Amino acid sequence: MISGRLGFRSDRPTQFVDLTQRVQAEIARSGLVNGRIHLQSLHTTLGIAVNENESLLLEDFEAMLERVAPRQAAYFHDDFGRRVGIAENEPVNGHAHCRQLLLLPSHTALVEAGRLVLGRWQSIFAVELDGPRDRELALQLEGEFQGRDPDRDRELIELELSRQLHVDPEPVRAPMWRLVAAGGKRLRPALVLLGSRLGPREDPLRSASLAAAVELIHCATLVHDDYVDESPRRRDRPTVAAFEGPERAIAVGDYYFAKATRVIAELGEPVVTSTIAEAMEAICLSQIDDYRLRGSYPGDHGSYLKVVRGKTAALIAAACAAGAQLADAPAATVTALRRYGELVGVAFQMADDLLDYSGSSGKPAGQDIRERVVSLPLIYASEDRARGPEVRRLLAGSLSEDDVRRVQVLVSESGALERVGSEARSLVGDAVRELDAVELDGVRSTLVELALGAVDRFS
């Protein structure tokens, strides 16, 4: 089920506003294929009706409403001398309330093959009884939604990753293959494929090449991160640095940065190349900031967001935008997807911060604390009046394993985890709203699912 709102403005005191095309657009935006859409008025002087959109007939309807409940008649509702607690700008609209009794406040329409089920002459009207006014309907869509086939998309991504790695020299291929074969969420390549469906030049093979290249960039950053952080494990396996040494880790990461850049350049789309290159610049700069901030551990909210926007959100946003750019999607769509990706990326990193306290991230629990990585739960816990002083004292010293466990307890008791979770969910809500202004050709529901998936790992 998908919920939403449909807003409009009426022009006259009594008006039949044809919303059929607007409702159909909402169905297309959501990707609903078969099911139903429910519309409910959020105003007591606005009804909903299904009838024929013919100008003389609409005049008949308005005249009938005037005969049944004349505007100039006397209504107890309008006797402000007898009513109490009314606002200064209370309208005189007893007639509108009486007319609404002749209408329904809601309507449910069937949807088949992505289209409203209506008779040849039928339209869906919002019936304004007290205009001109800004009005809003609540929408709920339920049923079978068109979206990506997760298995098919995942298979396409895996096949292209395998193809790209197969041709590489063994010294770099083997370490990267172990990381790739260990799994991963494949969020970034999935976003590339979704964005690539939103333009007139959709090409699945080119999109798959771009998706695999973006994932290789992500994996290369993980190889380098693990070396810098001295992490022993990634995805429940030894990291490249731990397994083969730091020199090999640096070389492997560098190689796949270069390879991915070449694959993207060979697509022949300068705007796509530029989008990914800008993200890689942001990643490198944020790594410098991240390392520098470890001297001011645990950090502050503003510095944290600056690092996260570069370290995590930049590539997720670029994946969204580059996929759409590859298909020559409208500029407004690219902008909306980029902003959606930025917000999802920050929420995604917040979720990863929380996973450090669950031990389900593929890394040992408390690893961020040991490595003194700036994370939002530690920032919020250090600000807590009761537990903050002890958190800051422990973080200022050399941490033993007992100290790490104590910090984890203090963070949990401070309410920091709940606070971070709430903030991440709010960001996801903002990300989904970024999609409302553009046509997404049936992939909106999948984008919403991916955004929610960024936070449901800890909910």
N, C-alpha and C positions, 0 to 999 in steps of 0.2 A: 504494500500500500504506500502511496505517495500523497502527501498533503501539500496544499499551497493556498494562495490567495489570488483573486482576480479583481483588480481595481479599475474603476472607470468614473467618468463624471457625466451626469445628466444635464440637459440643456433647458428643460421646461418643467413647469410644476407637475404636469402629468405627462408621462412619456413611456412608450414601449421601446426599450433599447435592445436591438437585435445583437445577441452575444454569440450567435452560432459559430462564426468564424474564429472568434476569440477562444471559445471552448475547444474547437477543433485544433487550434494552435497549441493549446495546453496539452491535449492528448498526444500530438506529435512530439512536443518538447519532452514529455515524460517517457515516450517509447511504449505506451500502452497499446497492445495489439488486440487482445480480446478481454472484455471485462465490463466495467461500468465506471461512470464518473458521477459523483454526487455533488450537487451544488446547493449551498445553503446561504440564505440572506443573513447578513449580520446587522440588519436594520429592521425595525418594526414597521416602517413605512415604505418598504421595498419588497415587492413580491416577485415570484418567478412563474412564468407561464409558457406553455407550448401552444403555438397557433400559427396561422398563416401570416406571412409578412407581405401585406398588400395595403397600400396607403389608405384607401377608402375604408377598408375594414378596420384598420387601426384607429381611424377617426370615429368609427362606430363604437369601438371599445371604450375610447375616452369619453364619448358622449354618454354611454351607458353608466359609467362610473360616476359621472356628474349628476345624472338623474337619480341614481341610488343614494349617493351621499354628496349633496351639493356643497360646493366650497363656501357659499354665503350663508348656509344654514347655521342655527345655533347648536353648539355642542357643549355639554357639561365640561368636557376636557379643556375647553378654551376659556372657562370662567376662572380666571386667575385669582379672583377675589375669594373663591371657595377652596382653591387648591393651596397646599402648603409646601414649602421647601422647593419651590421652582427656581430655576436659574433666571438671571436677568435677560438672557437672550433666548428664552424659551419660545419656540415658534407657535403660532396659532395653526394647529394641524389636526383638529379633531376629525375632520372629513377624511384625512389620509389614513388614520388608524381604522376608521370604519370601513373604508374601501378595502383595506388589507384583508379583512375577514372574507372577502370574496375570492382571494387569491391564496396560493400556497407559499410558504416560506422556503420551500426546498423542492428540488427535483432530481431524480436519478435517471440518467440516460444510459442506454446500452452502447457498447463499442464493439464493432466487429471488423477485423482486418485493419485496425487502426483508424476507422472512420466512425463518426456518430451514426447511430441507427435512428433515422428520422424519416417520416413520410415525405413524399415528393414536395409538398407545399409547407412542410412544418419548419418552424424556427424556434429557437429558445430565446425567450425575452426576459430581461430584468424589467419589472414594471415599476417605474418611479411614480410615487404618489405625493411627494413633498419636495420637489426640486426647485431650482437646480441644486444639486448636492454632489459631493464626492462620496462614492459608494464602494462597497467591497463585498465580495462573495467568498465564502470558504469553499475549497475544493478538496475532494478526496477521490483518488483514482485507485482502483484495485483490479487485479486480474493478472493476465499474462503480459509481461513487459518484454519488449524486444531489447536485447543487449548483446554484448559480445558473448560468444561461446567460450567460457573460460578454458575448457579443455583444448579447444582448437587453437586459441591464441597462445596458450602456454606451450603447446606442442610446436607451434610455428617459431616461437622465441627460442625454445631449446634446440630445435633443428638448426636455426641460423647461428646460434652460439657455437654449436658443435662444428658446423661448417667453417666458421671463422677460425676456430682454434686448431682445426685439423691441419691447416696448411702452415702453421707456425713452427719454428725450430723447437726441438725437444726441451732445451734448457729453460725456455720461458713458458712453453706450452704446458708441460707437466704440472708445475706449481699452480698455474692459473686454472688448469682443468680441475685440480683437486678442490679449489675454492668454488668454482662454478658448479661442479657436480654435487657439492654438499647441499645445494638447494638455494634458499633465499626466496624472498617474497616476489621478486621480479616486478615490483611496483612501477619502476621507471619505464621499462620497455612496454608494459601494459598501457601506460599513459600515452606513449608514443603511438601505439596502434590505434587507440581510441581517437586521439587528435587527428590522425591521418584519414579518418573517415568523414571529416567535416568539410571537405573541400571538393571541388570538381575534378581534381587530378589525383584521386585516390589510386594508389598502386601498391597492392599488398607486398610484392617482393621488395620494392624500394623501402617501404615502411619497415619491413622486417630487418633489412640491413641497418637502417637507422636505429631501430629498437635494440638490436644486438650491440651496436657500437656504444650506445648510451649505457647499456648494462656493463660493458667492458670498462668504460670510464669509471663507473661506480665501483666495480671490483678492484680496479687499480688504486682507487683512493683507499679502499679497505686494506689492501696490502701495505700501503705506506702508513696508514693510521696504526696498524698493528705493530709496525716496526717502531714508530715514534713512541707509542704508548707501552711498548714492551709487553704486549698482550700475548699470553701463551696459547690461547685457543680462540677460534672463530667458527661458529656453526658446529660446535662440538668436535672440532678437529684442530690439530696443531696449525697455527698460523704459518705463512710462508717464512717469516723471519725466524720463528721458533724452530721450524723443521729444517730449513736450508741455510739459515744465517742471514744477517742484515744486508750483506752485499748483494745476495741473490734477490732479496725482497725489493731493494731499491731498483735493481735492473728490471725485474719483472713488471713492477709498477710503471716505470718509465716506458718500457716497450709497449705496453697496452694503452697508455696515454697516446703514444705516437700512432699506433696501429688504428685506434678508434678515430683519431683525427683524419687519417688518410681515408678510411672507409667513408666518413662523412663528406670529405671534400670531393670524393669521386662521385657522389650523388649529383654534383653540379648545381647545387642550390646555395648561392652565397649567403642568403639570409639565414638559412638553416645552419651553415657553418659558423656564421657570426654568433648566432644564439648559443650554440654549444660552447664556442670558444669563450664567450663572456662568462658562462657558468663555470668553466674550468679556471678562469682567472679568479673568480669569486671564491672558489674552493681553496685555491692556493693561499690567497690573502687571509682567509678565515683561519687556515691552519696556523699561520704566523700569529694571528691574534689569539688563537686558542692556547698556543704554547706560551705566549707572553703573559696571558692572564693567570697562568698557573702560579705565578709569583704573588698574585693578590687573591689567592684562594680563600673563601669559596666564590668570590665575585659578586656581581650585582645583576639585576634583571636586565637592564639595558645592554650591558656588555654581553650577557648570555644570548640575547636575541640577535645582536650583531653577528656573533659567531655562528649561530644556528642558521641564520638566513643565508650565509655563505656556505657553510659546511654541509648542510643537508638540504635546505629549501631551494638553493640555486639550481641544482641539477634536476630536481623534481619539477620545478617551474619550467625549466628549459625543455624537459621531455614533453610536457604538455604543449608548449608553444611550437617546438620544432616539428612535431608530428603534424600539427595543423598547417604550419608553413609549408611543409613538404607537399601537402595536397592543395596548396593555394587557397586556404580557407580565408574568409573575410577578416579584415584587420580587427574588427570588434570581437570576433570569436577568439582570435589569437590572444588579444589582450585579456579577455575574461578567463581563458584557460591558464594564462600565465599567472594571473592573480590568484586563481583557485589553487594552482600548484604551489605558490609561495606559502599560502596559509596552511595547506595540507602538509607541506614539508616541515613547517615549524611544529605543528601538532604531532607529526610523526616522530620528530626528535624528542618531544616531551614524553611520548609514549615509551621510547627507548630508554629515557632516563628512569622511568618508573620500573621498567623491566629489570634494571640493575638491582632492584630490591626483591625480585621474585626468583632469580636464578634461572629464568626461562628464556634468556636471550641468546643462549649458546656460549656465553662467557661466564666465568665464575661469578656468583653473586657478590656484590660489593666491589667489582673490579674498577668501576669509576672512582670509588673512594680511594682505593689503593693507588690509582694512577693520578689522583688529584685532578680529574677532569671536572671542569666547571659544569655543574648540572643544576637544574631548577629545584629539585627537591632539597638539595643541600643549601641552596641560597635561601629558600623559604624557611627551612629548619633553623638556619643560623639567625634568622630574624625573629624567631619565636622568643617571647619574653622569658618563658620558664626554662626552655631547653637550649636556647640559642647560645648562652655563654659556654656551656659544656661542649656543644658542638664545635664552636670556634676554638676552644682550648685544645680539643683533641686534634682538629685539623691543622693546628699550628705546629704540632710536634711530629715526631716520627711515629707513624702508625704501626702498631702491632696488629696481629689478627684479632686479638681481643678488642682493641680500639676500633677496628673496622666494624666488628659486630655491634659494639656499643653505639657507634654512629648510626648504624642501620636502625637500631631500636629507637634512638632519639628522633630520627627522621620520621619513623612511623608514628610515634607518640605525639609529635608536634602537629599533626594534621597536614603536613606538607604534601604528602602523596595525594590526598583528596583535593587539595588546592590545585595542584598541577593537573590532575585529571579533569577538574572542572574547567580550567583554562584551556586545555587541549580540546575539550568538547565544544567550547564556545568558538574556538578558531575554526573547527570543522563546520559549525553552523554558518559562520561567515563565509567560508569557502563555498558551500553549497549555494548560498545566496548570490555569489558572484556569477553563477551560471544562469540566473533567472532572466537576464536581459538579452540573451542570444539564442538563436536556433541551434539545437544540438542533434538534430536528425536521429533521435532514438537512442543516443548513448548517454543521455543525462542520468538515467537510473543507475547505470554502471558506474559513472563518475561519483554519484552519491554513495554507492556501496563501497567504492574504494576509499572515499573520504572517511566514512564511518569505520572502515576497517583499520584506519590509521590509529584509532583510539580504542576500539573494542578489545584490543589485546590485554587491556588492564581493567576493563569495566566488569 
